Amino acid sequence: MTGAPDLDAMTAEEFVAYLDDLDRAEKPKTPEQIWRAAYREEQRQKRVVGYQPDLFGGDPVTHFRRHRPAPDFPRPAIESLEAKLARIEGDRAATFGPGRADRPTFLTDEEKAVIINGAANWLHIRQRVRIVDGPGPVDPQYGPYRFIGREGVVWRLCSSVFADRCYVFLDPVGAERAEKIVFVELRDIAPAM
């Protein structure tokens, strides 16, 4: 039988042991997990101004703080549909956006090693970073390109499979209510001072 145990067939001691196991399973165990839980709660408290109970028994209304607007950066012009179709005709890698001369779409293993070794001195969990670049967007309103200029903290480092990337917990901007954790390449972030 899978799922929760039959609670009626348990003795009081087995039930207490079961609750202790559940409690232990949900608690963070590593210092990084403890920090992430505390930071997530701190950010949630910063976003929420207060709660307003409904006088007629409805759900309470949550009021959120308005944050500073997102930073501006020079966005590429949005090309017309006809120009886009002409550009991508016969291109198998068209979904990756237009190529850029200053930024190759795919890095070689040597280029990845240089980026990883360069970030080894400053890259750690809790490090404040700024997103300074992004891949050429298919549409500048969508994808990681729209996060350029935003700041946050390194939330989680990746395994050796994605050693050239990390997760960044972004600071809220504008009227954002939900937390934003984005998967970013190391070449696109820089330490924020």
C-alpha distance (Angstrom), angle and dihedral (degrees) to the residues before:
residue distance angle dihedral
M1 . . .
T2 3.81 . .
G3 3.79 131.3 .
A4 3.80 128.0 36.5
P5 3.79 118.1 -5.3
D6 3.79 121.4 -107.6
L7 3.81 100.3 -88.5
D8 3.82 93.4 -165.9
A9 3.82 91.5 61.4
M10 3.83 93.5 51.9
T11 3.73 126.1 97.8
A12 3.80 118.7 -129.7
E13 3.82 91.4 -102.6
E14 3.83 92.3 50.6
F15 3.80 90.0 49.1
V16 3.83 92.2 51.4
A17 3.82 89.7 48.0
Y18 3.82 89.5 49.3
L19 3.82 91.3 51.7
D20 3.81 91.0 47.4
D21 3.82 90.0 52.8
L22 3.80 90.7 50.9
D23 3.78 91.6 47.9
R24 3.80 92.6 48.7
A25 3.81 92.4 47.6
E26 3.82 93.2 56.6
K27 3.80 97.9 47.8
P28 3.80 118.1 96.5
K29 3.77 112.3 -111.7
T30 3.80 108.3 -172.2
P31 3.81 126.1 61.3
E32 3.83 88.9 -114.9
Q33 3.81 91.7 54.2
I34 3.81 91.2 47.5
W35 3.81 90.6 49.7
R36 3.83 92.3 47.0
A37 3.82 91.9 51.7
A38 3.83 92.0 48.4
Y39 3.82 93.4 44.8
R40 3.82 92.6 47.7
E41 3.81 90.5 51.7
E42 3.82 91.7 46.1
Q43 3.81 91.1 52.3
R44 3.81 91.2 47.2
Q45 3.81 90.0 52.4
K46 3.82 90.1 51.0
R47 3.82 92.3 52.6
V48 3.82 96.4 48.7
V49 3.82 118.7 75.2
G50 3.79 96.5 179.9
Y51 3.78 149.1 -61.9
Q52 3.78 128.4 -94.6
P53 3.80 115.5 -155.7
D54 3.80 117.7 -139.2
L55 3.82 112.8 -117.0
F56 3.80 92.4 -145.3
G57 3.80 99.0 53.3
G58 3.81 98.1 -92.7
D59 3.77 126.1 133.8
P60 3.81 115.1 -67.1
V61 3.80 117.2 -105.7
T62 3.80 117.3 -120.9
H63 3.80 116.2 -145.1
F64 3.80 117.0 -152.3
R65 3.79 131.0 -155.9
R66 3.80 119.3 -113.1
H67 3.82 111.6 -127.1
R68 3.78 131.4 -156.2
P69 3.82 114.0 -75.6
A70 3.78 122.5 -95.6
P71 3.82 114.3 -87.7
D72 3.80 117.8 -98.5
F73 3.77 122.1 -120.3
P74 3.80 132.5 170.3
R75 3.78 106.4 -83.1
P76 3.80 121.4 -160.5
A77 3.76 116.9 -109.9
I78 3.79 114.7 -95.2
E79 3.77 107.8 -113.6
S80 3.78 121.9 -136.4
L81 3.79 120.4 -101.6
E82 3.81 92.0 -111.5
A83 3.81 92.2 52.0
K84 3.81 91.0 47.1
L85 3.82 93.1 50.5
A86 3.81 90.6 48.3
R87 3.83 90.9 49.4
I88 3.80 96.5 49.2
E89 3.80 98.2 41.8
G90 3.80 107.0 128.7
D91 3.84 93.6 -2.8
R92 3.80 111.2 129.0
A93 3.82 92.4 -167.4
A94 3.82 94.4 51.7
T95 3.81 93.1 117.5
F96 3.82 89.4 68.8
G97 3.79 92.3 67.0
P98 3.78 129.7 -116.9
G99 3.76 115.5 -31.1
R100 3.80 120.2 -109.7
A101 3.77 124.6 -146.4
D102 3.82 92.2 -145.5
R103 3.80 95.7 47.7
P104 3.81 124.4 42.8
T105 3.80 114.0 -144.1
F106 3.80 94.0 -137.4
L107 3.79 122.8 35.8
T108 3.78 125.0 -145.8
D109 3.81 119.3 -124.3
E110 3.81 90.2 -104.0
E111 3.81 92.4 52.4
K112 3.82 90.5 48.6
A113 3.81 90.8 50.2
V114 3.83 90.9 52.2
I115 3.83 91.4 51.1
I116 3.83 93.3 46.3
N117 3.81 92.8 47.7
G118 3.81 90.8 47.3
A119 3.80 91.5 54.1
A120 3.81 95.0 45.1
N121 3.83 92.8 90.1
W122 3.79 97.4 55.1
L123 3.81 108.3 17.6
H124 3.80 113.3 102.8
I125 3.77 138.3 126.7
R126 3.85 112.0 -76.2
Q127 3.84 92.1 26.2
R128 3.82 111.6 140.9
V129 3.80 109.5 -125.8
R130 3.80 139.5 176.3
I131 3.80 123.7 -143.8
V132 3.80 104.6 -125.3
D133 3.81 104.0 171.2
G134 3.76 143.4 8.0
P135 3.77 142.1 -170.4
G136 3.78 118.4 -74.0
P137 3.79 104.4 -83.3
V138 3.75 125.6 -126.3
D139 3.80 84.1 -149.8
P140 3.84 117.1 7.7
Q141 3.81 92.2 -143.1
Y142 3.80 91.9 64.8
G143 3.78 137.2 47.4
P144 3.80 131.5 30.0
Y145 3.81 92.8 -45.0
R146 3.82 90.5 78.7
F147 3.83 90.6 63.8
I148 3.82 94.9 62.9
G149 3.79 111.1 129.4
R150 3.80 95.1 21.0
E151 3.78 122.6 123.6
G152 3.76 132.2 -143.7
V153 3.79 143.7 133.8
V154 3.78 130.6 -80.6
W155 3.78 100.8 -100.4
R156 3.77 102.3 -177.7
L157 3.78 137.8 -5.6
C158 3.77 119.3 -133.4
S159 3.78 131.5 -123.1
S160 3.78 123.1 -98.1
V161 3.81 89.2 -86.7
F162 3.82 90.3 66.9
A163 3.80 98.4 22.6
D164 3.82 90.3 142.2
R165 3.83 91.8 62.6
C166 3.79 139.9 57.2
Y167 3.79 140.6 -179.8
V168 3.81 118.4 -102.3
F169 3.82 123.5 -161.6
L170 3.82 102.1 -145.9
D171 3.79 124.6 -143.7
P172 3.81 110.7 -115.5
V173 3.80 118.9 -102.2
G174 3.78 131.2 -167.6
A175 3.79 112.7 -15.0
E176 3.81 96.7 -22.8
R177 3.77 112.3 150.3
A178 3.79 102.3 173.6
E179 3.78 124.8 68.9
K180 3.79 116.2 -108.3
I181 3.79 119.0 -145.1
V182 3.81 110.7 176.9
F183 3.80 132.6 -170.6
V184 3.82 106.0 -127.2
E185 3.78 135.5 178.6
L186 3.81 115.4 -117.4
R187 3.80 90.7 -124.9
D188 3.82 88.4 62.1
I189 3.83 97.9 56.0
A190 3.78 134.3 67.0
P191 3.80 131.1 -174.4
A192 3.81 111.7 -90.5
M193 3.75 115.7 -133.5
